[in-house]
Structure formats: structure tokens, C-alpha cells
Amino acid sequence: MSAFSIPLSGLEATSSSLNTIANNLANLNTDGYKDQGLDFTDVFNQVLGTSGNGDPIQTGSGVQVDGTTANFTNGALSTTGVASNLALQGNGFFVVQNGSQTGYTRAGDFTVNSSGQLSTPSGELVMGYPAVDGVISTTSALAPISVDQATTIPAVATTSFSANINLNSSAGVGATFSTPITVYDSLGASQELTINYTNTATNTWSYNITLPGAATGVANPTTIASGTMTFNSSGQLTSPTGGITGINITGLADGAAEMKMTWNLNGTGTTPIITQEDSTSVTAATTQNGYGVGTLVSYSVLPDGTVQGQFSSNQTLALGQVAIASFSNVQGLTQTGNSSYQSTFASGSAVIGQAGSAGNGTITGGSVEESNVDLSTEFSNMIIAQQGYEANAKVLTTFDQISQATVQMLAT
């Protein structure tokens, strides 16, 4: 009987459904895994004619798998505290590469390989936009993200410094106060300046900036700048204003280039941060814009995918930016294993961009996205599939019994 094919197709369809459910349950704890489902369609056989009122008399030949559907909703976030782990919340995929083969994944359980590059556990490299001297170029070709601990940044010589100071207005003529400040030369070596203040008259102080003689290979400290500061009756600095230029250091013993510095009297604001009030002379803070050679100490990933490196020189510099790929039809992607996908004609080509822009999701560093498989839903689906399988098996058994009865009847 040709009707045997109908329950057999039902058995095959429910068996496929059970396989899909089993695969979902097996990947319940797979980072970035997306729940899968099957779509079914009926198999049409023929039109036998029409009924008395003209309606067609149609028969079917069973069921078949019409397609698979992935549920790309977000999985829950799991905080790991591992800097290389990344969780993408929202649309998009991480871009990974193995040789010339490019893949896309939601599994952010990345590690660092022996070359200091972010990679998947299976060895695929995490791709992103490169950074040069801390500046990310989103127009450059994608490159592996490097977080190599051997990464260094060159020294930057100090060109500006400031000091938040109060000079005691009650101090007598001849009273002194000093402020030490560390600056950096072009080789990254620290140089110790000392700003010496001397009260010369009411509301008037002289200053001179000295450098230890050893820095320039001489016996005594060298004065590199000097002048006079005056204050009004409210203790506000009236002269000089803005900044003091021409603070230059030449002939450094370590061979560094000439240092040309400005003393910024206003700090980051518009009013002087040097005052003269009836309070103990004190230096509240000093700042300068130079730093020595730094090696990478740690890194973190910002919501837009920027990988920020923290260096031993107390500097923070961008190392790159993790790229995000989006597709016009995510259901058209094909799975390749290892929680990775490949683009197809149906999915369309990948559109590469940054996290948090153009509809792409944002990244949470130190976390992973868990599987979005719902255990209770899968058990419910499994019961339904099991009942469907048993029902089709019962139909098949019934057809077999009818077939045997028919054969016995013909034999008699």
C-alpha cells in the first residue's frame, strides 16, 4: 500500500524534530549557542476530482522538513572576570578568521594565543579595526586584535606642567617654600625639577626653577627659569598670567633632546591655581603631560568594542576595536560547527561595523553570552514530538494489520 509512505514520513519528521531537540539540550551550556527549530510542510499528492458542489477532492502524501529556524534572541550574560571574554548583546556577530576562511560567531569565550592575539578556543583569530598610536582606523582592513603583554608605548617628553599651590600670606620676608615636580625627557627618563619660592615683599614672591646638577653633568643645581609673582589683596595671582614659557633644559647627561616646557598657571581652568592666603604653604597637586616608556599591564573592552590598554606608565591607549558583522537575513546563515556561521547567498554579504552603531549590539567585556535554550520549552517540545512519533508508529502498525488481513482474505 502506498499509504505506508505517509506514516513513514511522519516518523522521519518527528525523528528529525527529536534530533533537533536533543541537539538543543546537548548545547544547553554552550556559550553563544542559538536554539534551533524545524519547520514542516505537507507533501501534496493529487487531486482526485471534485465533489458535488465543485470543491476539489485532494489527498496528501505526508510531511517533510521545510527548513530550520534559529532563535537569535540574546542569551543571558555570565560574568567571568576574564578580560578576553566578550558578550554581544543585540544584533550582530563577532568576526573570526582561520587562514583565508572568515566566520561569524556569538560565542565570546575568547582566549589569548601564544602570539598575544584574541582567538577562539579552536584557534580562529578575532578580527577588528587596528589602532596606531592609540588612534583607531575604521577605514583600514580588519586585522587580528593583539593584546600582547610585550606591547610598549614610547616615551613622550613633558611640554607642560602645573602646580596647585598656596603660599602663606603671613610668611615674613625671606620665607621660602619649595615644590618638587617630576617631568620626563624624550628618552622617557624622569627629571626632578624644584620650584623654589621666596617672599620678597608684601604680596610678592620670587620663584626660581632648578634642576639637579647631575642631570646635566655639573656639580651644582642649575637654574632654568626665574621670575616674580604678585598677588592682589584677595590672594589671587595677578602677575604673571596664563603661563610661563621658555622653561628649557639643554645638555641632559642621558643624551635626550632639549626640553621646552610651559608652566601652566591656570591648570585646566581659566583662573590661576596658585594663591596667597593666610594658611600654611602647601602643594595640593602637580600635573604634567609627559610619561616614560610603558609596557602593557592589562586591558579592558568598552561597549563599542574598543580594546583599551593600561600601561605601566599610567597611560591608557586604544589597542584596536573589535568588529561586528550584521546580515540582512540571519536565517540564511549556515552553521559550520564550533559555534561559528558562514555567510551564504541567502544571508547576504556581511556588513562590517562597530558595536553600538548602525543597529549593532553592544559588547560587555569580562562576560560571555550563554545559550538561549530554554529547558522547559525543550521538554515540552520533546513530549509533543514523542507523541507524534508514537501516533505515526500506531498508524503504520494499523496499515500493516490491514495489509495482512487483506492478504489473508485474498488467499482464502
LINVEN-V353509 format. One line per field, one symbol per residue. ss: DSSP state (@ for helix, = for strand, . for the rest). psi: psi as a letter, one per 40 degrees, with the letter a starting at -180 (. if undefined). burial: I if it has 9 or more other C-alpha atoms within 8 Angstrom, else O. Layout:
BEGIN
ss = ???
psi = ???
burial = ???
END
This chain:
BEGIN
ss = ...@@@@@@@@@@@@@@@@@@@@@@@.........===============.....===============......===......====...======..=====.....==....===.....========..==......==.=.....==..=...=========.......=========.....============..========.@@@@.....==========....====...=======.........======.........====....=======..=..========....======....===========...@@@.====..===........====.......====.===.....@@@@@@@@@@@@@@@@@@@@@@@@@@@@@@@@@@@@@.
psi = heedddddddddddddddddddddddfdehheihhiiihiiihhciheaiadeeiihiiifaiihdiihhhfiiiihhhdehdehhhhhaiiiihihgbehhihiehffiahaeefihiideeihhiahihhfehhheeiiiiihhfheehiiiihiheiiihhihhheeiiheiiiihihhihaeeeihhhihhhihheihfhiiihhihidddefidiihheiiaihiiaeeeihdhiicihifgihifhdeeiihhhihhheebeaeiiehihigihhihdiiiieiiahiihdiiihideehhhhhieefihiheahhihhiidgdeeihieiffiiiiidddiihhhaiieifeiiihhifiihiiehhddddddddddddddddddddddddddddddddddddd.
burial = OOOIIIIIIIIOIIIOIIOIIOOIIOIIOOIIIIIIIIIIOIIOOOOOOIOOOOOIIIIIIIIIIOOOIIIOOOIOIOOOOOIIIIIIIIIIIIIIIIOOOIIIIIIIIIIIIOOIIIIIOOOIIIIIIIIOOIOIIOOOOIOIIIIIIOOIIOIIIIIIIIIIIIIIIOOOIOOOIOOOIIIIIIIIOIIIIIIIIIIIOOIIIIIIIIIIIIIIOOOOIOIIIIOIIIIIOOIIIIOIIOIIOOIIIOOIIOOIOIIIIIIIIIIOOOOIIIIIIOIOIOIOOIOIIIIIIIIIIOIIIIIIIIIIIIIIIOOOIIIIIIIIIIIOIOOIIOOOOOIIIIIIOOIIOOOOIIIIOOOIIIIIIIIIIIIIIOOOOIOOIIOOIIOIIOOIIOIIOOIOOOIOOOOOOOOO
END
